[in-house]
Amino acid sequence: MLLSWSIIYDLKLSFIVKLDTFLSTSSVGINALIFKIFNIPFYHNDRVISLGMGDGIEVIDDCNILGILGMYICFIVAYNGPRNSMVKFLLFGAISLFTLNVIRIFLLIIIDGYFSIFYNAFYLSSSYIFFHPFILLMWYKWTQIEPK
């Protein structure tokens, strides 16, 4: 199942490209809104956001949670469980992973602007800090639900 998702994702079908673009631009847009609410000067355009110092970041297709979300969904669907719980797990997981990605991007922007020396280290380890513990916890919780 995961192999099927990887193939579909790598083919860059039109609905995948549209979903990638939506996730990237909405993540940047939400972060721009946060900076606007707190009156922090920033620049953003489509997928790029910056505090005006540092290089800024561009949320490209591989950085917007869709690949990891596919991995999460494949496990939940492949491991048998009650359908009503499966829908709840899928929705909660998708919303939570998107929220974690917005937080990750926010921190990447802050680190790029104020602590750029640590940017590469944080960028390379951020998925292990944010996504993998959450996914492993959700997978564990999913395996604990008794099929009916």
ROKOL-992441 format. One record per residue: residue in one letter; x, y, z of N, C-alpha, C, CB in turn; residue number from 1; chain. Coordinates in Angstrom, 2 decimals, decimal comma. Glycine has a CB too. Example, Ala and Ser with C-alpha at 12.3 -4.5 7.8 and 13.67 -1.06 7.14 Angstrom:
BEGIN
(A; (13,19; -5,69; 7,80); (12,30; -4,50; 7,80); (13,20; -3,30; 7,80); (11,31; -4,47; 9,05); 1; A),
(S; (12,85; -2,25; 7,08); (13,67; -1,06; 7,14); (12,90; 0,03; 7,87); (14,08; -0,60; 5,72); 2; A),
! end
This chain:
BEGIN
(M; (0,82; -1,19; 0,00); (0,00; 0,00; 0,00); (0,87; 1,26; 0,00); (-0,94; 0,00; 1,21); 1; A),
(L; (1,92; 1,26; 0,83); (2,82; 2,40; 0,89); (3,54; 2,58; -0,44); (3,83; 2,24; 2,03); 2; A),
(L; (3,89; 1,47; -1,07); (4,53; 1,53; -2,38); (3,58; 2,17; -3,40); (4,96; 0,12; -2,84); 3; A),
(S; (2,31; 1,82; -3,34); (1,33; 2,42; -4,25); (1,25; 3,92; -4,05); (-0,05; 1,80; -4,04); 4; A),
(W; (1,23; 4,37; -2,77); (1,19; 5,80; -2,49); (2,45; 6,49; -3,02); (1,04; 6,04; -0,98); 5; A),
(S; (3,60; 5,86; -2,81); (4,85; 6,46; -3,29); (4,85; 6,63; -4,80); (6,05; 5,59; -2,86); 6; A),
(I; (4,34; 5,62; -5,49); (4,28; 5,70; -6,96); (3,31; 6,80; -7,38); (3,84; 4,34; -7,56); 7; A),
(I; (2,13; 6,85; -6,77); (1,15; 7,88; -7,12); (1,72; 9,27; -6,84); (-0,16; 7,67; -6,33); 8; A),
(Y; (2,37; 9,43; -5,69); (2,93; 10,73; -5,32); (4,04; 11,15; -6,28); (3,47; 10,69; -3,87); 9; A),
(D; (4,90; 10,20; -6,65); (6,02; 10,51; -7,54); (5,59; 10,78; -8,98); (7,01; 9,37; -7,52); 10; A),
(L; (4,41; 10,29; -9,37); (3,93; 10,53; -10,73); (3,50; 11,99; -10,94); (2,76; 9,60; -11,05); 11; A),
(K; (3,29; 12,70; -9,85); (2,88; 14,11; -9,92); (1,62; 14,29; -10,76); (4,03; 14,98; -10,50); 12; A),
(L; (0,62; 13,47; -10,48); (-0,66; 13,60; -11,15); (-1,27; 14,96; -10,83); (-1,62; 12,46; -10,75); 13; A),
(S; (-2,18; 15,43; -11,64); (-2,69; 16,79; -11,49); (-3,33; 17,03; -10,13); (-3,69; 17,10; -12,59); 14; A),
(F; (-4,09; 16,07; -9,60); (-4,70; 16,29; -8,29); (-3,65; 16,32; -7,18); (-5,74; 15,20; -8,00); 15; A),
(I; (-2,57; 15,57; -7,34); (-1,47; 15,60; -6,36); (-0,77; 16,95; -6,42); (-0,45; 14,45; -6,63); 16; A),
(V; (-0,52; 17,45; -7,62); (0,14; 18,75; -7,78); (-0,73; 19,86; -7,17); (0,42; 19,05; -9,27); 17; A),
(K; (-2,04; 19,80; -7,43); (-2,95; 20,81; -6,86); (-2,98; 20,73; -5,35); (-4,36; 20,64; -7,43); 18; A),
(L; (-3,01; 19,52; -4,80); (-3,01; 19,36; -3,36); (-1,69; 19,82; -2,75); (-3,28; 17,90; -2,99); 19; A),
(D; (-0,57; 19,49; -3,40); (0,74; 19,97; -2,97); (0,78; 21,49; -2,92); (1,84; 19,44; -3,91); 20; A),
(T; (0,32; 22,11; -3,99); (0,33; 23,57; -4,07); (-0,56; 24,17; -2,99); (-0,15; 24,04; -5,45); 21; A),
(F; (-1,73; 23,61; -2,79); (-2,64; 24,11; -1,76); (-2,01; 24,00; -0,38); (-3,96; 23,34; -1,78); 22; A),
(L; (-1,43; 22,86; -0,06); (-0,82; 22,68; 1,26); (0,35; 23,63; 1,47); (-0,35; 21,23; 1,43); 23; A),
(S; (1,15; 23,83; 0,45); (2,29; 24,75; 0,57); (1,85; 26,19; 0,75); (3,19; 24,64; -0,67); 24; A),
(T; (0,97; 26,65; -0,11); (0,54; 28,05; -0,03); (-0,29; 28,33; 1,22); (-0,26; 28,43; -1,27); 25; A),
(S; (-1,09; 27,37; 1,64); (-1,89; 27,60; 2,86); (-1,00; 27,60; 4,10); (-2,99; 26,53; 3,00); 26; A),
(S; (0,04; 26,78; 4,14); (0,98; 26,81; 5,26); (1,68; 28,15; 5,36); (2,01; 25,68; 5,13); 27; A),
(V; (2,11; 28,66; 4,21); (2,75; 29,98; 4,19); (1,74; 31,06; 4,56); (3,36; 30,27; 2,79); 28; A),
(G; (0,53; 30,96; 4,04); (-0,51; 31,95; 4,34); (-0,87; 31,99; 5,83); (-1,74; 31,65; 3,53); 29; A),
(I; (-0,96; 30,83; 6,45); (-1,27; 30,79; 7,88); (-0,14; 31,42; 8,69); (-1,51; 29,33; 8,35); 30; A),
(N; (1,10; 31,12; 8,32); (2,23; 31,73; 9,01); (2,26; 33,24; 8,79); (3,54; 31,10; 8,55); 31; A),
(A; (1,93; 33,69; 7,59); (1,87; 35,13; 7,33); (0,80; 35,77; 8,21); (1,56; 35,41; 5,83); 32; A),
(L; (-0,33; 35,11; 8,38); (-1,39; 35,62; 9,25); (-0,92; 35,71; 10,71); (-2,63; 34,71; 9,16); 33; A),
(I; (-0,18; 34,71; 11,16); (0,36; 34,74; 12,52); (1,28; 35,93; 12,70); (1,11; 33,42; 12,84); 34; A),
(F; (2,17; 36,14; 11,74); (3,09; 37,29; 11,83); (2,33; 38,61; 11,78); (4,14; 37,24; 10,69); 35; A),
(K; (1,29; 38,65; 10,97); (0,48; 39,87; 10,87); (-0,25; 40,15; 12,18); (-0,53; 39,74; 9,72); 36; A),
(I; (-0,81; 39,11; 12,80); (-1,52; 39,28; 14,07); (-0,59; 39,83; 15,15); (-2,13; 37,94; 14,53); 37; A),
(F; (0,63; 39,34; 15,18); (1,59; 39,78; 16,20); (2,42; 40,98; 15,73); (2,50; 38,64; 16,57); 38; A),
(N; (2,03; 41,56; 14,60); (2,67; 42,77; 14,08); (4,18; 42,60; 13,89); (2,40; 43,95; 15,01); 39; A),
(I; (4,58; 41,45; 13,38); (5,98; 41,16; 13,08); (6,18; 41,39; 11,59); (6,38; 39,68; 13,50); 40; A),
(P; (7,12; 42,25; 11,20); (7,32; 42,51; 9,77); (7,78; 41,23; 9,04); (8,37; 43,64; 9,57); 41; A),
(F; (7,19; 41,00; 7,91); (7,51; 39,81; 7,13); (7,27; 40,11; 5,65); (6,67; 38,58; 7,59); 42; A),
(Y; (7,74; 39,21; 4,81); (7,48; 39,25; 3,39); (7,00; 37,85; 3,00); (8,76; 39,68; 2,56); 43; A),
(H; (5,96; 37,80; 2,20); (5,58; 36,50; 1,67); (4,97; 36,66; 0,28); (4,59; 35,78; 2,61); 44; A),
(N; (5,18; 35,65; -0,52); (4,66; 35,62; -1,88); (4,50; 34,16; -2,26); (5,60; 36,39; -2,88); 45; A),
(D; (3,27; 33,73; -2,41); (2,96; 32,37; -2,82); (3,55; 31,35; -1,84); (3,49; 32,11; -4,24); 46; A),
(R; (4,68; 30,74; -2,16); (5,28; 29,70; -1,31); (6,48; 30,21; -0,52); (5,69; 28,53; -2,16); 47; A),
(V; (6,84; 31,46; -0,65); (8,04; 32,01; -0,01); (7,63; 32,94; 1,12); (8,94; 32,76; -1,04); 48; A),
(I; (8,33; 32,83; 2,26); (8,07; 33,71; 3,39); (9,39; 34,01; 4,08); (7,05; 33,07; 4,38); 49; A),
(S; (9,50; 35,26; 4,54); (10,74; 35,71; 5,16); (10,44; 36,79; 6,18); (11,74; 36,22; 4,10); 50; A),
(L; (11,29; 36,90; 7,17); (11,18; 37,99; 8,13); (11,98; 39,22; 7,69); (11,67; 37,53; 9,51); 51; A),
(G; (12,55; 39,18; 6,51); (13,34; 40,29; 6,02); (14,81; 40,15; 6,38); (12,81; 41,59; 6,55); 52; A),
(M; (15,13; 39,17; 7,17); (16,52; 38,86; 7,48); (16,72; 37,38; 7,21); (16,90; 39,22; 8,97); 53; A),
(G; (17,90; 36,96; 6,96); (18,12; 35,58; 6,55); (17,67; 35,44; 5,10); (17,35; 34,58; 7,47); 54; A),
(D; (17,64; 34,24; 4,64); (17,29; 33,99; 3,24); (15,80; 33,82; 3,03); (18,00; 32,76; 2,74); 55; A),
(G; (15,05; 33,57; 4,08); (13,65; 33,22; 3,93); (13,54; 31,76; 3,56); (12,97; 34,10; 2,88); 56; A),
(I; (12,34; 31,25; 3,55); (12,15; 29,85; 3,18); (11,09; 29,74; 2,09); (11,77; 29,00; 4,41); 57; A),
(E; (11,23; 28,71; 1,30); (10,24; 28,37; 0,28); (9,68; 27,00; 0,62); (10,86; 28,39; -1,16); 58; A),
(V; (8,39; 26,91; 0,75); (7,75; 25,64; 1,07); (7,48; 24,93; -0,25); (6,42; 25,85; 1,89); 59; A),
(I; (8,38; 24,02; -0,59); (8,25; 23,29; -1,85); (7,40; 22,04; -1,62); (9,65; 22,90; -2,42); 60; A),
(D; (7,13; 21,31; -2,68); (6,23; 20,17; -2,59); (6,68; 19,12; -1,58); (6,10; 19,54; -3,94); 61; A),
(D; (7,95; 18,85; -1,50); (8,41; 17,80; -0,58); (8,42; 18,24; 0,88); (9,79; 17,37; -0,98); 62; A),
(C; (8,17; 19,50; 1,14); (8,22; 20,02; 2,52); (6,85; 20,34; 3,09); (9,08; 21,26; 2,58); 63; A),
(N; (5,79; 19,89; 2,47); (4,47; 20,35; 2,89); (3,59; 19,29; 3,53); (3,77; 20,91; 1,73); 64; A),
(I; (4,06; 18,20; 3,93); (3,39; 17,16; 4,70); (2,67; 16,10; 3,86); (2,41; 17,79; 5,63); 65; A),
(L; (2,46; 16,30; 2,59); (1,66; 15,36; 1,81); (2,30; 13,97; 1,76); (1,48; 15,88; 0,40); 66; A),
(G; (3,60; 13,88; 1,58); (4,27; 12,57; 1,55); (4,14; 11,84; 2,87); (5,73; 12,75; 1,20); 67; A),
(I; (4,34; 12,54; 3,98); (4,23; 11,94; 5,30); (2,78; 11,58; 5,61); (4,80; 12,89; 6,39); 68; A),
(L; (1,86; 12,43; 5,18); (0,44; 12,16; 5,38); (0,05; 10,87; 4,66); (-0,41; 13,34; 4,89); 69; A),
(G; (0,57; 10,67; 3,48); (0,30; 9,43; 2,74); (0,80; 8,21; 3,49); (0,95; 9,48; 1,36); 70; A),
(M; (1,98; 8,32; 4,09); (2,53; 7,22; 4,86); (1,62; 6,91; 6,07); (3,97; 7,55; 5,34); 71; A),
(Y; (1,16; 7,95; 6,74); (0,28; 7,79; 7,90); (-1,03; 7,11; 7,48); (-0,02; 9,17; 8,55); 72; A),
(I; (-1,63; 7,61; 6,40); (-2,91; 7,07; 5,92); (-2,76; 5,60; 5,50); (-3,43; 7,91; 4,74); 73; A),
(C; (-1,68; 5,27; 4,82); (-1,47; 3,90; 4,36); (-1,45; 2,92; 5,53); (-0,18; 3,79; 3,57); 74; A),
(F; (-0,78; 3,28; 6,62); (-0,73; 2,37; 7,76); (-2,10; 2,20; 8,39); (0,26; 2,89; 8,81); 75; A),
(I; (-2,82; 3,29; 8,57); (-4,14; 3,21; 9,21); (-5,08; 2,37; 8,37); (-4,73; 4,63; 9,43); 76; A),
(V; (-5,06; 2,58; 7,07); (-5,96; 1,83; 6,18); (-5,54; 0,35; 6,09); (-5,98; 2,46; 4,77); 77; A),
(A; (-4,24; 0,09; 6,06); (-3,76; -1,28; 5,90); (-3,96; -2,13; 7,15); (-2,31; -1,27; 5,53); 78; A),
(Y; (-3,92; -1,51; 8,31); (-4,09; -2,25; 9,56); (-5,58; -2,27; 9,88); (-3,27; -1,61; 10,74); 79; A),
(N; (-6,16; -3,44; 9,90); (-7,60; -3,59; 10,04); (-8,10; -3,03; 11,37); (-7,99; -5,06; 9,91); 80; A),
(G; (-9,21; -2,33; 11,29); (-9,84; -1,78; 12,49); (-11,25; -1,32; 12,16); (-9,00; -0,62; 13,07); 81; A),
(P; (-11,99; -0,87; 13,17); (-13,36; -0,42; 12,93); (-13,39; 0,80; 12,01); (-14,04; -0,08; 14,25); 82; A),
(R; (-14,31; 0,79; 11,06); (-14,37; 1,86; 10,05); (-14,65; 3,24; 10,64); (-15,44; 1,53; 9,04); 83; A),
(N; (-15,55; 3,32; 11,62); (-15,86; 4,64; 12,19); (-14,65; 5,20; 12,93); (-17,07; 4,55; 13,14); 84; A),
(S; (-13,89; 4,35; 13,61); (-12,67; 4,80; 14,27); (-11,61; 5,17; 13,24); (-12,14; 3,71; 15,21); 85; A),
(M; (-11,58; 4,44; 12,13); (-10,60; 4,72; 11,08); (-10,80; 6,13; 10,53); (-10,70; 3,68; 9,94); 86; A),
(V; (-12,03; 6,51; 10,26); (-12,31; 7,85; 9,75); (-11,86; 8,91; 10,75); (-13,82; 8,00; 9,43); 87; A),
(K; (-12,15; 8,68; 12,04); (-11,73; 9,62; 13,07); (-10,21; 9,74; 13,14); (-12,28; 9,20; 14,44); 88; A),
(F; (-9,52; 8,60; 13,08); (-8,07; 8,61; 13,11); (-7,49; 9,32; 11,90); (-7,53; 7,19; 13,19); 89; A),
(L; (-8,07; 9,09; 10,74); (-7,57; 9,72; 9,52); (-7,77; 11,23; 9,56); (-8,27; 9,14; 8,29); 90; A),
(L; (-8,96; 11,68; 9,96); (-9,22; 13,12; 10,03); (-8,37; 13,80; 11,10); (-10,69; 13,37; 10,31); 91; A),
(F; (-8,34; 13,22; 12,29); (-7,54; 13,80; 13,36); (-6,07; 13,84; 12,98); (-7,74; 13,01; 14,66); 92; A),
(G; (-5,58; 12,76; 12,39); (-4,17; 12,70; 11,98); (-3,84; 13,71; 10,91); (-3,83; 11,32; 11,49); 93; A),
(A; (-4,70; 13,84; 9,92); (-4,45; 14,80; 8,83); (-4,42; 16,23; 9,35); (-5,51; 14,65; 7,74); 94; A),
(I; (-5,40; 16,57; 10,17); (-5,46; 17,94; 10,72); (-4,27; 18,18; 11,64); (-6,78; 18,17; 11,49); 95; A),
(S; (-3,93; 17,21; 12,46); (-2,81; 17,36; 13,38); (-1,48; 17,47; 12,65); (-2,77; 16,20; 14,35); 96; A),
(L; (-1,27; 16,65; 11,63); (-0,03; 16,73; 10,86); (0,10; 18,06; 10,13); (0,05; 15,57; 9,86); 97; A),
(F; (-1,01; 18,56; 9,59); (-0,97; 19,87; 8,94); (-0,62; 20,96; 9,96); (-2,32; 20,18; 8,25); 98; A),
(T; (-1,23; 20,89; 11,14); (-0,95; 21,87; 12,19); (0,51; 21,78; 12,63); (-1,88; 21,65; 13,39); 99; A),
(L; (1,02; 20,58; 12,80); (2,43; 20,42; 13,17); (3,34; 20,98; 12,09); (2,75; 18,94; 13,40); 100; A),
(N; (2,95; 20,83; 10,83); (3,77; 21,37; 9,76); (3,75; 22,90; 9,77); (3,27; 20,85; 8,40); 101; A),
(V; (2,62; 23,50; 10,07); (2,55; 24,97; 10,18); (3,47; 25,44; 11,30); (1,09; 25,44; 10,45); 102; A),
(I; (3,46; 24,74; 12,43); (4,35; 25,09; 13,55); (5,80; 24,90; 13,13); (4,03; 24,21; 14,79); 103; A),
(R; (6,10; 23,83; 12,44); (7,46; 23,57; 11,96); (7,94; 24,68; 11,03); (7,54; 22,22; 11,24); 104; A),
(I; (7,10; 25,08; 10,11); (7,46; 26,15; 9,18); (7,65; 27,47; 9,93); (6,38; 26,31; 8,09); 105; A),
(F; (6,77; 27,75; 10,91); (6,91; 28,94; 11,73); (8,29; 28,96; 12,40); (5,80; 29,00; 12,80); 106; A),
(L; (8,67; 27,84; 13,01); (9,97; 27,78; 13,67); (11,12; 27,88; 12,68); (10,08; 26,49; 14,47); 107; A),
(L; (10,95; 27,30; 11,50); (11,98; 27,43; 10,47); (12,17; 28,90; 10,07); (11,63; 26,59; 9,23); 108; A),
(I; (11,10; 29,64; 9,96); (11,18; 31,06; 9,61); (11,89; 31,83; 10,71); (9,76; 31,65; 9,37); 109; A),
(I; (11,51; 31,57; 11,95); (12,15; 32,24; 13,09); (13,64; 31,90; 13,15); (11,46; 31,84; 14,41); 110; A),
(I; (13,97; 30,64; 13,03); (15,37; 30,22; 13,08); (16,14; 30,81; 11,91); (15,48; 28,69; 13,07); 111; A),
(D; (15,54; 30,84; 10,72); (16,21; 31,44; 9,57); (16,48; 32,92; 9,80); (15,36; 31,25; 8,30); 112; A),
(G; (15,55; 33,61; 10,42); (15,70; 35,04; 10,63); (16,65; 35,40; 11,76); (14,38; 35,64; 10,90); 113; A),
(Y; (16,59; 34,68; 12,86); (17,34; 35,07; 14,06); (18,51; 34,17; 14,42); (16,41; 35,12; 15,21); 114; A),
(F; (18,43; 32,91; 14,02); (19,47; 31,94; 14,40); (19,92; 31,15; 13,16); (18,95; 30,98; 15,50); 115; A),
(S; (20,25; 31,83; 12,10); (20,49; 31,16; 10,81); (21,62; 30,13; 10,87); (20,82; 32,18; 9,76); 116; A),
(I; (22,51; 30,25; 11,83); (23,59; 29,27; 11,97); (23,04; 27,88; 12,28); (24,56; 29,71; 13,07); 117; A),
(F; (21,86; 27,80; 12,91); (21,26; 26,52; 13,29); (20,20; 26,04; 12,29); (20,64; 26,63; 14,66); 118; A),
(Y; (19,97; 26,80; 11,23); (18,88; 26,50; 10,32); (19,00; 25,10; 9,70); (18,83; 27,54; 9,22); 119; A),
(N; (20,15; 24,79; 9,12); (20,30; 23,49; 8,43); (20,11; 22,32; 9,38); (21,67; 23,40; 7,78); 120; A),
(A; (20,67; 22,42; 10,59); (20,52; 21,32; 11,55); (19,04; 21,15; 11,93); (21,36; 21,59; 12,82); 121; A),
(F; (18,35; 22,26; 12,17); (16,93; 22,15; 12,54); (16,11; 21,64; 11,36); (16,40; 23,51; 13,01); 122; A),
(Y; (16,39; 22,15; 10,17); (15,64; 21,72; 8,99); (15,78; 20,21; 8,78); (16,14; 22,47; 7,74); 123; A),
(L; (16,99; 19,70; 8,89); (17,22; 18,27; 8,65); (16,61; 17,38; 9,71); (18,70; 18,00; 8,56); 124; A),
(S; (16,48; 17,88; 10,93); (15,93; 17,04; 12,01); (14,48; 17,35; 12,34); (16,77; 17,21; 13,24); 125; A),
(S; (13,90; 18,37; 11,73); (12,56; 18,81; 12,13); (11,48; 17,76; 11,91); (12,19; 20,06; 11,39); 126; A),
(S; (11,57; 16,98; 10,85); (10,53; 15,96; 10,65); (10,61; 14,88; 11,72); (10,66; 15,33; 9,25); 127; A),
(Y; (11,81; 14,59; 12,19); (11,97; 13,59; 13,25); (11,47; 14,14; 14,59); (13,43; 13,16; 13,37); 128; A),
(I; (11,54; 15,44; 14,76); (11,09; 16,07; 16,00); (9,56; 16,20; 16,02); (11,74; 17,45; 16,17); 129; A),
(F; (8,98; 16,62; 14,90); (7,56; 16,94; 14,87); (6,67; 15,78; 14,41); (7,34; 18,11; 13,96); 130; A),
(F; (6,98; 15,18; 13,28); (6,05; 14,25; 12,66); (6,18; 12,82; 13,15); (6,23; 14,27; 11,18); 131; A),
(H; (7,38; 12,29; 13,18); (7,55; 10,87; 13,49); (7,07; 10,48; 14,88); (8,99; 10,50; 13,35); 132; A),
(P; (7,36; 11,24; 15,94); (6,78; 10,85; 17,24); (5,24; 10,83; 17,23); (7,27; 11,81; 18,34); 133; A),
(F; (4,65; 11,83; 16,60); (3,18; 11,87; 16,52); (2,64; 10,68; 15,75); (2,72; 13,18; 15,87); 134; A),
(I; (3,24; 10,40; 14,59); (2,77; 9,28; 13,77); (2,93; 7,97; 14,51); (3,54; 9,24; 12,44); 135; A),
(L; (4,05; 7,76; 15,17); (4,26; 6,52; 15,91); (3,25; 6,38; 17,05); (5,68; 6,46; 16,47); 136; A),
(L; (2,96; 7,48; 17,74); (1,96; 7,44; 18,80); (0,58; 7,10; 18,23); (1,90; 8,80; 19,54); 137; A),
(M; (0,21; 7,73; 17,13); (-1,09; 7,45; 16,53); (-1,17; 6,02; 16,01); (-1,37; 8,44; 15,38); 138; A),
(W; (-0,10; 5,53; 15,41); (-0,09; 4,14; 14,97); (-0,24; 3,20; 16,15); (1,19; 3,82; 14,20); 139; A),
(Y; (0,46; 3,48; 17,24); (0,34; 2,65; 18,44); (-1,10; 2,65; 18,94); (1,31; 3,14; 19,55); 140; A),
(K; (-1,69; 3,84; 19,04); (-3,08; 3,95; 19,51); (-4,02; 3,18; 18,58); (-3,52; 5,44; 19,60); 141; A),
(W; (-3,75; 3,23; 17,27); (-4,59; 2,54; 16,31); (-4,51; 1,03; 16,50); (-4,19; 2,92; 14,88); 142; A),
(T; (-3,33; 0,51; 16,79); (-3,20; -0,93; 16,98); (-3,85; -1,40; 18,28); (-1,74; -1,32; 16,98); 143; A),
(Q; (-4,11; -0,50; 19,19); (-4,73; -0,86; 20,46); (-6,25; -0,95; 20,38); (-4,34; 0,13; 21,52); 144; A),
(I; (-6,83; -0,44; 19,31); (-8,29; -0,51; 19,13); (-8,65; -1,92; 18,67); (-8,79; 0,55; 18,08); 145; A),
(E; (-9,58; -2,52; 19,36); (-10,01; -3,87; 19,03); (-10,94; -3,85; 17,82); (-10,72; -4,51; 20,24); 146; A),
(P; (-10,63; -4,65; 16,80); (-11,58; -4,76; 15,67); (-12,88; -5,40; 16,14); (-10,96; -5,58; 14,52); 147; A),
(K; (-13,98; -4,94; 15,57); (-15,29; -5,47; 15,98); (-15,88; -6,34; 14,91); (-16,24; -4,37; 16,31); 148; A),
! end
